[in-house]
Amino acid sequence: MAHLPALPSDADLRRQVHFSAADGRIWLAGQRMVLMHAASLGILRRELIHTMGWAAARRLMMRVGYASGERDAALAHQLRPGADAFAMFSVGPQLHMLQGAVQVTPETLELDVARGHFHGVFMWKQSWEVETHVRDFGPQSAPVCWTLLGYASGYTSAFMGRTVLYKEVACAACGHAQCRIEGRPLHDWPDADTLASDYAPDVLRTGSVPAVAWPPQVPLEDRPEPPLDALGPLMGRSPAFLKATGLLRKAAATQVTVLLSGETGVGKERFARALHALSPRATKPFVAVNCAALPGNLVESELFGTEKGAYTGADTARAGRFERAHGGTLFLDELGELPLPAQAKLLRVLQDGQVERLGGTQPRQVDVRLVAATHVDLLDAVRAGRFRQDLYYRLNVYPIRIPPLRERLDDIEAFAQHLLQRFATQHDKHISGFTDHALLALRGYDWPGNVRELENLIERGVILAPNDGWIELEHLFTHVGEAQNWEFLISAAGNLENKPEPCRTGALLEAILGSGISFEDLETRLLEEAVRRSDGNLAGAARLLGITRPQLQYRLKKQDNLKGGGELK
């Protein structure tokens, strides 16, 4: 199909999910389901890899997924018997999403059951297997969505009535933006025998437990050690972050002046310290100056030093920051706030490597590697006359943009876990970790304060969370409280229902109140409609209304409105 329609409504699927908490069971169209922690499945996955080896664990989990997909395929014809092929096939992807496994977006779907023709391409996001696998083993060189792939193969094979297998041609665990799978009938794959062997029933009968085979992680030569500063490694594996650290590495061995740009809180000083630590100047001083924090009348004396008697109160000569950084690195943060007179002197230092103290007459030679940083657009400042054009071009030799945290979503969880350990140690607490809902909220937040805000948030979470407990959403975002943002709710009858929208609920109430209908008449109509929709089955009608069967019977008897309503069951 050239242009696929949007997936149909999944309301018919949600009506098949029933939570029977009283007897400890969950049902999907008559099949018992189990609600489990994704983290628990991740532990099982990890243990299988360690005990069985990578290849055997992969095949086992693919077969588990295949069996699950086969069972769900029966629902497609049952629930959407009169639908077109696309809507009927969509049951599988929609159930996969409803079950919390992955977000599915069809890209290509060509199917003809009668002729046995099938070609499907689907995009996956939020794969539970990517999340858990990367958390345990780091970035990979091979796809890791094993149960998901097996599910797609099992579902499509059962739907088509012939073997259809998928390949994961892109995987987020390998650095791709999202996962991508492609499915074809088995005989259409040139490596059909290899694909089929993954699902062979006797493939695991080895006779003995194999030696542990570690996952094929990204080779070490392709994963350079992250830059370090005094606080440890710079955390991140997102493409934008890796681009920035790659530029940092290339500049470290040189003497080039580096200009770091980025929003407030992205960690510009940490980048500067890491650059210094990677450079041949690592054993020499690193001097940091926040230009925005220096009073205007003291900028020049702080940077370039003063001679005795240079001004009232200058009783002794004092070296400036340039001299103190001799042999090492000088980091000028918020450079855009530097006054124009100081900018002129800075340009001269960059050109000839000499500083002249305030009140002095003799230039002093300094050997300093300059790293500057700014959160403002210096070119805009040049146009506005707030920054010297010649200084801008002298500094902009080697610019490095540090991405904001909202462009580094893949880094947030690892960063949060690292900060959790740091602050737990600092505050002498034992924290079990983050709830999945808390991690989801961290990924969905816009982070206007970037890394600095994340650090503050995690420290607050560590303090508020109970000892030996978990960091919940309300421990992080105190302004959110206990508010939940779920798409669906579980009704009193145990079914998945759409979360009421306040505006729609308000409009409904306004319509009822404005209609002039009495309360007794409204109740009668609700009861009659529930009984009608349940074909006279009182238990079913009671579930629709969120009350018990005896309560329904009492109301029906009281109103005596079942005349002509048919036999009750």
PyMOL commands that set and color helices and strands:
alter all, ss='L'
color gray80, all
select helices_A, chain A and resi 11-14+21-23+38-52+54-79+85-89+91-98+128-137+146-160+172-174+186-188+192-197+220-222+239-252+268-278+291-293+296-304+321-324+335-337+340-352+378-383+389-395+405-407+409-426+436-444+450-464+473-476+502-515+519-533+538-545+549-559
alter helices_A, ss='H'
color red, helices_A
select strands_A, chain A and resi 17-20+25-28+31-33+103-112+117-125+164-170+179-185+228-229+232-233+258-261+286-290+329-333+354-355+364-365+369-374+398-401+433-434+470-471+488-490+496-498
alter strands_A, ss='S'
color yellow, strands_A
deselect
rebuild
show_as cartoon
